Amino acid sequence: MIKFGPSGNGEAFYSLGYKHTEEAAGYCKNLGLDCYEYSFGRGIMLSEGKAQTIGQAFKESDIEISVHAPYFINFANPADEAAQKSYNYVLSSAKFLKLFGGKRVVFHPAAQGKATREEAVQKTADRLKILRDYIYLNNFDDLYFCPETMGKIAQIGTLEEVVGFCKIDKIFLPAIDFGHINAREQGSLKTAEDYKSRLEYMISELGYERVKHFHVHFSKIMYGGKGEIKHLTFEDMQYGPEFEPLAVALKQLKLEPYIVSESAGTQAEDAVEMKRVYSSVDI
């Protein structure tokens, strides 16, 4: 089943007097949503007990939970000490994901830095092979680890790069942020065919079964010459991308991903809108 949900809690959640992540489970259920992404973006500042309480709330509401690992991860950093920190960020995220009862860890792969593109991508791939070994050693291989497509030109994370990383092992599942792709490619996603060509490329490289339930981030994003500037809401009419053409492409290809709204402050409402649009699309 395709799933829709927000990344974290938006403005409406707090304006209604809610304060705690446990309350987000019922909030999402009442909106008719199916999933929720918890962000460790600024670091993991949570007790194990709290994580178990959050996990129980989401289990009772039948809302699937994923996590976003800290933003500090950079597997292309030339320093081995920095790489070790990146391994630990991913593994700690996985530990708390298990306490939540979830299955997916999303992470940013790397930044290019002063290396050539080719060098940075190769360094990232080499480090992801080491990460894979750590994942198996820690018995986290029942989870999915999702390298994300990135929105800034200087970041490692084109669609092709992410697909290449996912070829390393079956534990890696692509996290495709269509807002990021649109931003780094200066507004490339307009038609269902634009989306379909990317999805068919993924299927040709990774196989239909691996791509069927891939991870999606979606939002409209302001961009400039260097790519992503900031996340917007569905109210924006200038930048895009639009969700309906993606919904058409997903239905045509019979794909059922886990779709997370990353709109700026209206993520739950825009997740509801995506679910409505998807349901209304007739192919």
C-alpha positions as CSV (number, residue, x, y, z in Angstrom):
1,M,0.0,0.0,0.0
2,I,1.2,3.5,-0.8
3,K,1.6,5.7,2.3
4,F,1.4,9.4,2.9
5,G,2.5,11.4,5.9
6,P,4.4,14.4,7.3
7,S,8.0,15.0,8.3
8,G,7.6,16.2,11.9
9,N,4.9,18.4,13.2
10,G,3.6,21.5,11.4
11,E,2.2,24.8,12.6
12,A,-1.4,23.5,12.9
13,F,-0.3,20.7,15.2
14,Y,1.1,23.2,17.8
15,S,-1.7,25.7,17.3
16,L,-4.2,23.1,18.4
17,G,-2.3,22.8,21.7
18,Y,-0.4,19.6,21.0
19,K,3.2,19.4,22.3
20,H,4.5,15.8,22.2
21,T,5.5,13.5,19.4
22,E,3.2,10.8,20.9
23,E,0.3,13.0,20.1
24,A,1.3,13.2,16.4
25,A,0.3,9.5,16.0
26,G,-3.4,10.2,16.7
27,Y,-3.2,13.5,14.9
28,C,-2.0,11.8,11.7
29,K,-4.6,9.0,12.1
30,N,-7.4,11.5,12.4
31,L,-6.2,13.2,9.2
32,G,-6.3,9.9,7.4
33,L,-2.6,9.7,7.0
34,D,-0.5,6.5,7.0
35,C,3.1,7.4,8.0
36,Y,5.3,9.9,9.8
37,E,9.0,10.8,9.7
38,Y,10.8,11.7,12.9
39,S,13.9,13.9,12.3
40,F,17.1,13.5,14.2
41,G,18.4,16.3,11.9
42,R,20.0,18.4,14.7
43,G,21.2,15.3,16.6
44,I,19.8,12.4,18.7
45,M,18.5,14.0,21.9
46,L,16.1,11.3,23.1
47,S,16.0,8.7,25.8
48,E,15.4,5.1,25.0
49,G,12.3,5.1,27.3
50,K,10.9,8.1,25.4
51,A,11.5,6.3,22.1
52,Q,9.6,3.3,23.3
53,T,6.7,5.5,24.4
54,I,6.6,7.2,21.0
55,G,6.8,3.8,19.2
56,Q,3.9,2.4,21.2
57,A,1.7,5.4,20.4
58,F,2.4,5.0,16.6
59,K,1.8,1.2,16.8
60,E,-1.5,1.8,18.5
61,S,-2.5,4.3,15.8
62,D,-1.2,2.0,13.0
63,I,1.0,4.8,11.6
64,E,4.3,3.6,10.2
65,I,7.3,5.7,11.5
66,S,10.6,6.3,9.8
67,V,13.6,8.5,10.9
68,H,15.9,11.0,9.3
69,A,19.4,10.7,10.5
70,P,21.4,13.8,11.6
71,Y,22.3,16.3,8.9
72,F,26.0,16.3,9.9
73,I,26.6,13.0,7.9
74,N,29.3,13.3,5.2
75,F,30.7,10.1,3.9
76,A,33.0,12.0,1.5
77,N,34.9,13.8,4.2
78,P,38.6,13.0,3.7
79,A,39.2,12.5,7.5
80,D,38.6,9.0,8.8
81,E,37.6,10.4,12.2
82,A,34.8,12.4,10.6
83,A,33.7,9.3,8.7
84,Q,33.5,7.4,12.0
85,K,31.1,10.0,13.4
86,S,29.0,9.6,10.3
87,Y,28.8,5.8,10.8
88,N,27.8,6.4,14.4
89,Y,25.1,8.9,13.4
90,V,23.5,6.3,11.1
91,L,23.8,3.4,13.5
92,S,22.4,5.4,16.4
93,S,19.5,6.4,14.2
94,A,18.9,2.8,13.5
95,K,19.0,1.9,17.2
96,F,16.3,4.4,17.9
97,L,14.3,3.5,14.8
98,K,14.1,-0.1,16.2
99,L,12.8,1.3,19.5
100,F,10.2,3.2,17.5
101,G,9.2,0.0,15.7
102,G,10.0,1.5,12.3
103,K,11.9,0.2,9.2
104,R,13.5,3.1,7.4
105,V,16.5,5.4,8.1
106,V,16.9,8.3,5.6
107,F,20.3,10.0,5.4
108,H,22.2,12.6,3.4
109,P,25.1,10.9,1.7
110,A,27.8,13.5,1.4
111,A,29.1,16.9,0.3
112,Q,31.7,17.3,-2.5
113,G,34.1,19.6,-0.7
114,K,37.4,20.2,-2.4
115,A,37.5,16.8,-4.1
116,T,36.5,16.2,-7.7
117,R,33.0,14.9,-8.2
118,E,34.3,11.5,-9.2
119,E,36.6,11.3,-6.1
120,A,33.8,12.4,-3.7
121,V,31.4,9.8,-5.1
122,Q,33.9,7.1,-5.0
123,K,34.9,8.0,-1.4
124,T,31.2,7.9,-0.4
125,A,30.6,4.5,-2.1
126,D,33.7,3.1,-0.3
127,R,32.4,4.4,3.0
128,L,28.9,3.0,2.4
129,K,30.5,-0.4,2.0
130,I,32.0,0.0,5.4
131,L,28.7,1.2,6.8
132,R,27.0,-1.9,5.3
133,D,29.5,-4.1,7.3
134,Y,28.7,-2.2,10.5
135,I,25.0,-2.6,9.8
136,Y,25.3,-6.4,9.5
137,L,27.6,-6.6,12.6
138,N,25.0,-4.7,14.6
139,N,22.1,-6.9,13.4
140,F,20.4,-3.9,11.7
141,D,20.0,-5.7,8.4
142,D,16.3,-6.1,8.9
143,L,16.0,-2.3,8.3
144,Y,16.3,-0.1,5.2
145,F,18.9,2.6,4.9
146,C,17.9,5.2,2.4
147,P,20.5,7.6,0.8
148,E,18.7,10.7,-0.3
149,T,18.8,12.7,-3.5
150,M,20.1,16.2,-2.6
151,G,19.0,19.7,-3.7
152,K,22.3,21.6,-3.9
153,I,24.8,21.2,-6.7
154,A,27.7,20.9,-4.2
155,Q,26.1,17.9,-2.5
156,I,26.6,14.3,-3.5
157,G,23.2,12.9,-4.3
158,T,22.0,13.0,-7.9
159,L,19.5,10.4,-8.9
160,E,22.2,8.4,-10.6
161,E,24.6,8.6,-7.6
162,V,21.9,7.4,-5.2
163,V,20.9,4.5,-7.5
164,G,24.6,3.6,-7.6
165,F,24.9,3.6,-3.8
166,C,21.8,1.4,-3.6
167,K,23.5,-1.2,-5.8
168,I,26.0,-1.8,-3.0
169,D,23.6,-3.9,-0.9
170,K,19.9,-4.8,-0.6
171,I,19.7,-2.9,2.7
172,F,20.1,0.4,0.8
173,L,16.8,1.7,-0.6
174,P,16.6,5.0,-2.6
175,A,15.1,8.1,-0.9
176,I,14.1,10.2,-3.8
177,D,13.4,13.8,-2.9
178,F,11.6,15.1,-6.0
179,G,11.8,18.7,-4.8
180,H,15.6,18.3,-4.5
181,I,15.8,16.9,-8.0
182,N,13.7,19.7,-9.4
183,A,15.9,22.3,-7.6
184,R,19.3,21.0,-8.6
185,E,18.0,20.5,-12.2
186,Q,16.5,24.0,-12.3
187,G,12.8,23.1,-12.7
188,S,13.2,19.8,-14.7
189,L,10.0,18.1,-13.3
190,K,6.9,19.3,-15.0
191,T,5.1,16.4,-16.8
192,A,4.2,12.8,-15.8
193,E,6.7,11.8,-18.4
194,D,9.5,13.7,-16.6
195,Y,8.8,11.7,-13.5
196,K,8.2,8.5,-15.4
197,S,11.6,8.6,-17.0
198,R,13.3,8.9,-13.6
199,L,11.2,6.1,-12.2
200,E,11.8,3.8,-15.2
201,Y,15.6,4.5,-14.9
202,M,15.4,3.3,-11.2
203,I,13.5,0.2,-12.2
204,S,16.0,-0.6,-15.0
205,E,18.9,-0.3,-12.6
206,L,17.5,-1.8,-9.4
207,G,14.6,-3.9,-10.4
208,Y,10.9,-3.4,-9.9
209,E,10.6,-5.2,-6.6
210,R,13.2,-3.0,-4.9
211,V,11.7,0.2,-6.4
212,K,8.1,-0.6,-5.7
213,H,8.1,0.6,-2.1
214,F,10.9,3.2,-2.4
215,H,11.1,6.2,-0.1
216,V,9.9,9.7,-1.3
217,H,10.3,13.2,0.1
218,F,8.1,15.8,-1.6
219,S,7.8,19.5,-1.3
220,K,8.0,22.6,-3.5
221,I,11.4,24.2,-3.2
222,M,12.8,27.6,-4.1
223,Y,16.0,27.3,-6.0
224,G,18.8,29.4,-7.6
225,G,21.9,28.8,-9.7
226,K,23.4,26.6,-7.0
227,G,20.2,24.6,-6.5
228,E,18.0,24.4,-3.4
229,I,17.4,27.6,-1.4
230,K,14.4,26.8,0.9
231,H,11.4,24.6,1.3
232,L,8.0,26.1,0.4
233,T,4.3,25.1,0.8
234,F,1.8,23.8,-1.8
235,E,0.5,27.4,-1.9
236,D,3.5,28.5,-3.9
237,M,2.8,28.8,-7.6
238,Q,6.3,29.8,-8.8
239,Y,8.7,27.0,-8.2
240,G,7.1,23.6,-8.1
241,P,7.3,20.7,-8.6
242,E,3.6,19.7,-8.8
243,F,2.5,16.4,-7.3
244,E,-0.3,15.4,-9.7
245,P,2.1,14.4,-12.6
246,L,4.0,12.2,-10.1
247,A,0.8,10.6,-9.0
248,V,0.0,9.7,-12.6
249,A,3.5,8.2,-13.1
250,L,3.3,6.2,-9.9
251,K,-0.1,4.7,-10.9
252,Q,1.0,4.0,-14.4
253,L,4.1,2.1,-13.2
254,K,2.2,0.4,-10.3
255,L,4.6,1.8,-7.7
256,E,3.5,2.2,-4.0
257,P,6.2,4.3,-2.2
258,Y,6.3,5.8,1.3
259,I,5.7,9.5,0.6
260,V,6.8,12.1,3.2
261,S,5.7,15.7,2.9
262,E,8.5,18.2,3.8
263,S,6.5,21.4,3.2
264,A,7.5,24.3,5.3
265,G,5.0,24.3,8.2
266,T,2.1,22.7,6.3
267,Q,3.6,19.2,6.0
268,A,0.5,17.4,7.3
269,E,-2.0,19.4,5.3
270,D,0.1,18.9,2.1
271,A,0.4,15.2,2.8
272,V,-3.4,15.0,3.0
273,E,-3.6,16.9,-0.3
274,M,-1.2,14.5,-1.9
275,K,-3.3,11.6,-0.8
276,R,-6.4,13.3,-2.1
277,V,-4.8,14.0,-5.5
278,Y,-3.4,10.4,-5.7
279,S,-6.9,9.0,-5.0
280,S,-8.5,11.2,-7.6
281,V,-6.1,10.4,-10.4
282,D,-7.6,8.1,-13.0
283,I,-5.3,6.5,-15.6
